[in-house]
């Protein structure tokens, strides 16, 4: 762990230097000898690498250097994004702390201080996994850590495996399995362990830094993301009555579920800022869960990590809270303040005062152990679940209960050796295409198969349609529901073109708009072998989730139908992307439609000044998972050839087609 020293005067500097000399002498395990510096090719260390779980409702980055999630301030990839595909990130960074005593001195290896180095890339397996729908494998160690400062290695190698599922009842969490082996340390400088080093009183710690939560349009440092969190451990439920927003509810959480096995974070009320939600012209003061301008909770979920199994057994030891301004600066400070203090802090009872901690940028430090002896050659296996429990409508105590529920399912999976007695319904295979009548696109045609009905619990299909909001999330609406029950008037769905398929035509579309479609299969309530509730296929399962931007077929005979859409162009319209982000950088799009495939469109001012040029099959949309270009459409981003935004006014366009000739027209831009 990094050592941070602050000097205020010459006398203090001298004292600190003497103290550092004594400290480094205490930390030194053995005298260092003159060694040959190997070349980079000799090192077993590989480059940093990562893969993504995007199979369930929880999307997350998996790394080969101990990080859970992605702590990037810009161009952030999935980091406990919930629901998957929304870009709503619940996790800033989760890391491991592995600590213990060597020759009477405590040493700690921490992920956030770059004290783990990767030994393998991350391998992602979706086809051959025997435990889950998707799993990853990687390795890292602390024997050699070139990115760390003043690091004393414990001599540990970690094999990390993760498991993820598409089933709805197992899609809200990812299971991590860590096999930690004492491999010894490197004494001759070749970066390979060669000298045994036994460890006494070994501790396993997770450091959870949630920042609940971050929409794509919010900064990493924001009043609604990292500045108003709470973090707790499930050592007791009395704290709920000391949290005003969750007091007085019959939560039903049991003493057995208060087993000190879980650390969790959630968005609390930032007392210095009101929410975005305004009622009768007055902002609502309580912003717990981050209600948006429409009152809908933007951060309703609870982020949690639960220890599921350890071999050999390591019992819960402590839970402590720190924040951005008082992170421990040395190994010894971490032990003295946290790992070595075997108690479970209560954020609602600051130092026994009965007064809650204020909302802040907290980290939860959760520890199990110690394991008395950890000799070279031995291994420890720790299995945990990382997940988000969310009641999107109510949040608060209901999301807390949901977190406990999903962690109970994760516990059941591990206890039953990853054998799931209940199969989720098969995701429907969805195909979409433009619905065209007499050469004009009148809608979108959805076709899906009926294989989900082979599940004995199957009950209904849900067809959803969505459009992106300004923050990049998708605003979903239910297009149709087909319920297979006695007396149902909605069953069966309309027949498709072939046996075993269904078909729905959505005529409520506007050419040029981007639409998202999904067909999900749902089961009845499942209560055996444990209460799982309904199971359903995921909204964004790649088999069932499609995107389309309808347009008319390519013109082949005339230019008479060429149109400018929209005309006039209004900058504030829903058509546009008013809040560009790293993932969706485009802002304006104006279409020339009903073009031949060989068309070029040149744009001029009324004075004849050349402004820009676009071609058929050219789109300005960036960030979608599919290509939305069309051979009958040319899109302009309203940027001139001088890379300036086009000014409001009247413009001329000239369509030039080698096959069909020329057409001249006008359009208007209104900002």
N, C-alpha and C positions, 0 to 999 in steps of 0.2 A: 504494500500500500504506500502511496506517495506520502512524503513527509513535508509539511508546509510550515515554514518558520517565518516569523515576523520580527524584524529588528527595529528598535526604537532609539537606541543610543549606542555609542561605542562600547560602554561597559556591558550592555546587554548582549551586543554582538560577541564579545569575548566570552561571556558566560555561556552563550548558546553554542559557540564553537567547541568549548570544552565539553559541554553536555553532549554534543553530537559525536565527539570523539569517543566518549564513554559508551554512547548508545550503539554506535557502529561496532565497537569492540564486543559489546554484549551480543549483537546480532550475528557476528561472524562465527560460523560453525567450526571452521577449520582454517588454518593458514592457507592463503592462496599462493600457488607457485607459478613461476613463469611458464606460460603455455603457448603452444603454436595456435595461431588464429586460423581456423579452417576457412576455406572458401565457402561462398554461399551455396555452391552445389553440394557440399558435404553435409549441409544441415538437413534434418528431416522435416523442418518447418516448411509449410506450403503457404500459398497466398490466401488471404481472407476470401471467404466464399459463402454463399447463402442460397437457399431455395425457399419456396413458399408453399404453405398449406392454404389452398383455396377450394377445399372440397366440401366444407360444412358451412355453418353460419358464422364461424369464427375464422378469419383469415389472418395469418401471421407469418412473419419471416423467421426462418431457422438458420442459425449461423454456425460456423465452425470455430468460434472463439468465445463461446459460452453465453453470448447475448441472446435473450429472448426479445424479439421485436426489432424495431428500427428507430434509433434515436436521432436520425437526421433532422436538421432544421428545415431543409429544403429538399424537394423531390423525394419525400418520404414514401416508402413502400409499405405494404400492409404490416401493421403493428398492433395486433389484437383488434383489427378492424371489425366492428360489429354494428349491424349485420354485414356479412361479407359483401364486398363490392360497393359499400356506401362511402368508403374513405373516412369513416368516423373512427378514429384511432383512440383506443382506451389505454394503450401502454406506451410510455416513453422508453423505458428500458428495464428489463429484469436480468439480474446477473447472479452468479454463484460467488459465495465466500467459502473457502475451505481453509480451516485453521487447525492448529495443534501445536504442541510443545515438542521442541527438539533440544535435547541437552538442557532442559529447564527454561528455555526461552520460547515465548509464543511467537509464531509466525502465521501470517494470513495471506492467502492468495485470493485476489479479487478480480472479477471480470472487468469492472469499469475502469480499473487502473492498468488494463492491458497486460495482465500478468499470466494470461493463458495464451499459448501460441498454437495455431492449427497444425495438425498432423495429416489431415485428410480433407478433401473437399466434402461438401454435403451431398450425399447421394439420396435421391428421391425415388421411391418405388411405389407405383400405383397398381402394377399388374401382378406382382408376385408376393405381396404382403400376406402373411398368414395370420396376422393379429388384427389388422385394421384395413380400411379401404385405401389408406395411404400411409406410408411411413418413411422416415428419413434415418440416415446413419452418418455419424461423423466422429472424429477424435481430436482431442487437443490435450496439451500438457503444460505444466508450469516449470519444467526443467530448464528451459531457456526462453527468456521473455525479452527480446530486443526492444520492444516498445515501452517497457516499464522502467521506472526509476527506483533505485535502491531496493530492488526486489530480492528477497531471500527465498529460494524455492523449497517447497516441501518434498518435491519428488513425486508428484502425482500425475497420472495419466487418466483422462476422462473419456470414456466411450459413451456418446449420447445417442439415444434413439428416441424418436417421437412418433406418435400414432394419432391419426385423425380419421374421422368418419363423416360420411354424408348423411347418415340417418339423423332425423331431426332431434331425437332424444339423446344423441351422442355428438351432435354437431356444434354444440356451444362450448366445447372444451377440446383441448389437445393434451395428450398424456406424454410426459417426458420420463424417460428411464435413464438414469446416470449410473454407469458402472465405474467406480473410482478405484484405481489400483495404485498402490504404493510401489513405484518402479525404481526408487532410489534417485540419486542426484548425479550430475555430471562433474567429475573431478579433473578430467584432462582436457576440457575445453573443446570437445568435438561435438557437443550438443546432444550426445546420447547418454542416458543414465548408465553409470558403471559402478557406483558406490552405494551400498545399502544405507538407508537412513530411517530408523524406526521413529514413529510418531506416537506421542502419548496424548491422551485426552483430545481426540479428534472431534471437531465440530463441523456440521454441515449447515450452511446458512443460505437463505435466499434473500436478496435485496430487491424489493419491489418498489419501483418508481413509476407510478401509473400515469399521472397527468390526465385525469378523467374529465372530459375527453377532448379530442381535437378534431374538429371538422376541417375539411381541406382548405377552407377559406380563413381559418383561424391560425395565428402564429403559434410557434412552439412555446413562446412565452406570452401568455394571454390571461386576462382576468377570468375567462371562462374555462380555461384548460388546466394550467398547472398551479394557479394561485389560490385555489379554493377547494382543495381535496381534504378528505379525512382518510385515515388508515387505521385498521383495527385487526384484532385476532379473535377467533371464536372461543376464547377461554371462558366466557360467560355471556349471558344475554341481558344482564341488568343494565348495560350501557344503553340499550334501546330506550329505556324510560328517561334517560338523561339527554336524549337527542329529541328536541321538541317536535321535529317533523315526523318522528317514528314512535313517539310515546302514545300509550293508550290503546294500542291495537292488540287484538288477540292473535299474536303471530304464530302460535302453535309450535314454535321451535323448542326442542326438548333438551334436557340436561345431557342426554347421550350425544347430541349434536354439538354440544359445547365441550369439545374434547381437545381444544388447543392445537388443532392440526391444520388450521387455515389462517392465512393472512389475506385481507381484502381491502380494496380502496373504492371510494365513490366520491361523486361530486357533491360537496356540501355548499352551504350558503356563504357567499363572499359578502361579509358585512359592509364592505366599502363600496359595493356597486349594486345597483338594482338589476333586475333581470331585463331581458329584451321585451318581455310581455307587458303590454300597456292595456289597462282597463280604465275606461272613462277618462282618458288623457293622462293617467297617472301610472308610471312604471311600477309593476309589482316588485316589492322589496326583496322577497325571498327568491333566490335564484338557484336553489337546490335542484339538481337535474338539468339546469340550463334551459328553462322554457324559452322557446323562440317567440317571434313576433305574433305567431298564431296561438301561443299558449302550449303548443306541443313540446314535450320534453325532448331535448336534443342530446342529453347525456343521462338516460334513465338507468343505465346498467351499473352493476357492481362487478368490478374486476377482482378475481381471486386466484390464489395458489393454495392447493391443499396437498399435504403429504399423504400418500396412499399406502405406501409400503416401504419398509427398510429391511435389508438383510446384511449383517445381523441387526437386531432391533436397536433402534436409536429413538429415544423418547423425546417428546417436546421439551425444550429447555427454557426458551425465553422469547419474548417479543418486545422490541423496543422501537421507538420513533425518533427519527432525526429529520432535518430539513436542509434546504439548500445552503443555509448559513452555518450549520453546525455538524456537517458530516465529520466523522472521525478522521484524523489526519495521519495516524500511525497505526501499526499493527497493535501495539500495546494499548493505545487509547480505545481501539475497537473492542478489545477484550475487557478492559476496565469498565467501559461504559455499557457494553452490550452483551457480548457472548458470555462473559464471566459473571454477569448479573442475572441469576436465574429467577426472573420474574416476568410477568406479562403486563405491560403498560396498558393503561386505559385512557384513550384520547379524550373521553368525556369527563375525566377526573384528573385534572392537571395537578400532579404532585400531591394528591390526596386532598385538594382544596374543594372538590366537588364542582369546580368550574371547568367547562370544556376547554380544550385547546382551541385557539382560533383556526379557521380554515387557512391552509398554507400549502406550500410546495413540499409535501412530506415524502419520506421514504419509510417503508415498513421493513424492519430487520428481524426476520424470523429464523430461529435456530433450533436444531435438534442435536442431541448428544449430551455429554461427550461419550465417545467410544474409548474405553480406557487404554487399549493397546491397538495400534495399527502398524504392525511390522512390515518391512519390505516383503513384497510378494503377495500380501493379502489384498482383498478387494472388499469394497462396500457398495451395495446397490441401493439407490434411493429412487423411488418412483413417485411422481407428483403429477397433478393436473393443473393446467392453466386455463381459465375460462372466464366467461362473462355471463352472469345471470341477469336477465332483463325482463321486466314487465314494461313494455314501451309506452303504455297508456298511463300507468299510475306511478311507476318507479318506486323509490323509497322502500318501505318495508316489504312491498310485494317483489321488488327486485332482489332484496336480501333473501327472501324465502326461495326465490327461483335459483339463486346462486347455490344455496344449500341443497336444493333438489338436484341440480345437475351434477354437483360434486358427489352426491350419494350414488348417482348412476355411474360416474367414473370409478368410485370405490367398488361398486358391484362388478364392473368389467374386470378390474384388476384381481379382485378376490376370486373370480371365476375363470382366471387364466385366459382372459380375452375371448371367451366364448360367449357370443350374444345369442340368447335363446329366441329373440324376436328379430325378425327381418323387417327393415323399413320397406315401404312400397317402392317398387322399381320406378325410377324417374321416367316419366313419359318422354318418348322421342318426338320432339316438336320440329316441324318444318313450316316455314312461312314463305309466302311469295305475294307479289302484287296481284290483286284481283282486277282484271281488265275487261271492260265491255266496249266493243266497237272502237278499239284503239285508244281508249281513255281509261286510266287507272281510277277505279271507283272504291278501292278499299284494300285491305290486307286479308289474305286467306291463311288460316291456321289449320294444320293437319297434325294429329298425333295418334299414337298407337294405344292399344288397350292392355298391354302386358302388366300394368299395375294391378289389374283386377285378379291376377293369380294369387295375390296376397290374401290370406284368409281373413284379415282384419279390414280389407279395403272398404271404404265407404263413399268417397266422392272425389271429383275433379274440381279444381279451382283454376280458372283462367284469369290471368292478371295482365294489365296493360299499364305502362308507366312512361313518364317523361322526366328528363333530368331537371332538377332544381338548379338555381344559381350556384349553390355550394357543391355541386357535383353529385349529390345523392339523388336517388330516383324516387319520384312521387308516384306510388303504385295505387291503382284503383282495381276493384274486382270487376271484370268484364262479364263473367258468367260462372255459375256454380251448378254442377250436375251431381245430384245426390242419389245414390243407389239404396233406397230404403222402401219399405212397403208403403204404397200410397203416394210416392213422390211423383210430382208432375213434371219434374225436370229431367227425369231419367227415361231413356238413355240420351246421350248427346246426339246431335245430328250426325248421320252416317257420313263417312269419308269416301274417297274414290275407290278404295279397295277394302276387302274383308278385314275386320279387326282394326279399323281406323275410324276416327271421328274428324269432323271438320266444322269450323266456325269462320264466318266472314264478318270482319269488322269494317263497316262502311263509314264510321265516324273518324275519318282521317283527313289530313290536309297534306297534299304533296309537298315534299321538302322538309317536313317536320321529322324528327327522329323519334321513333317509337320503340319501346322495349316490351316484349311479350314473354310470358312464362305460363306453363301448364304444370300444376302440382297435383300429386295424388295424396290423399289423406286417408288415414285409418279411423276406426272407432277407438274409443278409450281402451288402453291396454293396461291391465293391472297385474299381469303375471309374466315373469316371476317377481317383479317389483313394480310399484306404480310408475308408469312411464307417461301416462296421459296419451294424447294422440301422437301418432307418428306421421310424418309427411316428408315428401321429397323436397329438396331445397329449392327455394325460389330462383336462385341463380345457378342451378346445376347446368353445366354446359350442354347436356342433352336436351334440356327443357327450356332454355332461356335463349331468345334470339332478338336481334336488333335489326330494324329496317328503316329506311328513309324512302317512302314511295315516290315514284315519279312516273310520268307517262313514257310509253315505249319510244324508242329512237325514231326520229322522223326520217323517212326514206323518199318522200315524194314532193314535199313542199316546205317552205319556210313561213307559211302564212300563220301558223299556230305558235310561233315563238312568243314567249311572254317573259316579263321581268317580275320576279316574285321575291319579296313583296314590292309593290309599287303604289304609293310611295313607300320608301324604306324609312322606318322609324326606329331610331337607335334604342329606345327603351322597351321595344316589343319583346314578348316572351320568346320569339323566334331566336333571339340573340343569346350570347353568353355574357351577361353584364359583369361577372366577377371571374375573369380569367385566373387560372391557377397553373402550377407546374404541370399537373396532369392534363389540364384542359386549357391550353394557352390561347386558343382562338377567341375572338370577341365578336366580330361582325361577319355576316354572310348574306350575300345577295345572289339570287339565282337567275340564270338565263335558262329557261326550260323549253322542252319540245324541240331540241336541236338534233341535227344529224350528227353521227359519230365523228365526222371530219371537220366539225365547225370550229372556227376561231372567232372570238368576240373581242373587238377593240372598243375602248371607252374613251370619249372625248368630252371636253367642256363645250358649251354652245359657241365659244369663240374658236373652236377647232383645235385646242391644245390637247395633245395626246396624253392620256392619264394612265391607262393600264391595259393589259391584255390577258385574257383567260381562254381556256380551251375546254371542249367537251371532255367529260370524265375527270374533271378537276374539282376537288372538294377542299374546303378550308377546315373542315372538322378534324381535329386531332385529339386523340385520347380515348376514342371508342375502341372496343375490342375487335371490330370488324371494319372492312372497307365499305364506306357509305357512298362512294363515288358512283356516278351513273353516266353511261355514254350519251344520254339525252340531256344532260345538265352540265352547265359550267358555273362554278361558284367564284365569287369575288369577295375578298376579305376587306374591301374598302380601303386598301392601302395602294397608294400611287406608285408609279415606277421609281419615284424618288424616296420611297419608304416613308411617306407621310400619310396621315389619315385624310381621306377625301373630305372636302368641305361641303356643307349643306348647299343644295342648289339643284339646277336642272342639268342633266347630262344626256349626251347622245351615245348610242351604241351602233356598231356595224358588225353584223354577222357575216362571215365570209366562209362559204362552203364550196370546195372544188366540185362537189357532186350536184349541189342544188342552187348555187349562185349566192346573191347577197340580199340582206335585209337591213333596213335602217329604222331605228326607233328611239324613243326617249324614256327617261325615268327620272324620279325625284328622290333626293336624299333629305330627310328631315332629322335633325339630331334631337 
